[in-house]
Amino acid sequence: MAKGHRSQIKRERNANKDTRPSAKLSYARVSVTKACFVLDAIRGKDVQTALAILAYNPRYASSLIEKLLKSAIANAENNNGMNPDNLYIAECYANKGPTMKRIKPRAQGRAYRIEKRMSHITIVLDER
């Protein structure tokens, strides 16, 4: 049995919430490994440098992550009242999402499986 009343448990859970501004993109049609190549390039950088890196990165995931980063900056500015010049990327990671399974016909009546992977990408900002 849990200790305390339900409202007390909820109050304690909400007190431990992370207040840093963040943005999450769910069901992005890019695999985790491909997204991580781009995320590793911007992890720990300040926001202006990260946007410049993403603008000139040729990978498909960089366009998705650029849009996500701009959303996180807007969240920090509007919801938390932070100055965008002082922001940096505290955390960024990609988690595995569901996989769409498709069938590709091959020679001699065989069928190969094609797995179209998805990912959930999260960016968390913080102020210096």
Backbone hydrogen bonds, N-H to C=O, Kabsch-Sander energy under -0.5 kcal/mol:
donor,donor_aa,acceptor,acceptor_aa,energy
9,I,5,H,-2.3
10,K,6,R,-2.3
11,R,7,S,-2.3
12,E,8,Q,-2.2
13,R,9,I,-2.2
14,N,10,K,-2.5
15,A,11,R,-1.6
16,N,12,E,-1.0
17,K,14,N,-1.1
23,A,123,I,-2.1
25,L,121,I,-3.2
26,S,24,K,-0.6
28,A,119,S,-2.8
30,V,28,A,-2.2
35,A,31,S,-2.0
36,C,32,V,-2.4
37,F,33,T,-1.3
38,V,34,K,-0.8
39,L,35,A,-2.3
40,D,36,C,-2.6
41,A,37,F,-0.7
42,I,38,V,-0.9
42,I,39,L,-0.5
43,R,39,L,-1.3
44,G,89,I,-1.3
45,K,42,I,-1.8
47,V,87,L,-1.8
50,A,46,D,-2.3
51,L,47,V,-2.4
52,A,48,Q,-1.8
53,I,49,T,-2.4
54,L,50,A,-2.5
55,A,51,L,-1.9
56,Y,52,A,-1.2
57,N,54,L,-0.6
62,S,59,R,-0.6
63,S,59,R,-0.6
63,S,60,Y,-1.0
64,L,60,Y,-1.0
65,I,61,A,-2.6
66,E,62,S,-2.2
67,K,63,S,-1.7
68,L,64,L,-1.9
69,L,65,I,-2.6
70,K,66,E,-2.1
71,S,67,K,-1.6
72,A,68,L,-2.1
73,I,69,L,-2.3
74,A,70,K,-2.1
75,N,71,S,-2.2
76,A,72,A,-2.1
77,E,73,I,-2.3
78,N,74,A,-2.8
79,N,75,N,-2.1
80,N,75,N,-1.0
82,M,76,A,-2.4
86,N,83,N,-1.4
87,L,84,P,-0.8
88,Y,126,D,-2.4
89,I,45,K,-2.6
90,A,88,Y,-0.9
90,A,124,V,-1.4
91,E,124,V,-2.1
93,Y,122,T,-2.1
95,N,120,H,-3.0
97,G,118,M,-2.5
100,M,116,K,-2.7
102,R,100,M,-0.6
102,R,114,I,-3.1
104,K,112,Y,-3.4
106,R,110,R,-2.7
109,G,106,R,-0.7
110,R,107,A,-1.3
112,Y,104,K,-2.8
114,I,102,R,-3.3
116,K,100,M,-3.1
116,K,114,I,-0.6
117,R,115,E,-0.9
118,M,98,P,-0.8
119,S,28,A,-1.9
120,H,95,N,-2.8
121,I,25,L,-2.5
121,I,119,S,-0.6
122,T,93,Y,-2.9
123,I,23,A,-2.5
124,V,91,E,-3.3
125,L,21,P,-2.9
126,D,88,Y,-2.1
128,R,86,N,-2.6
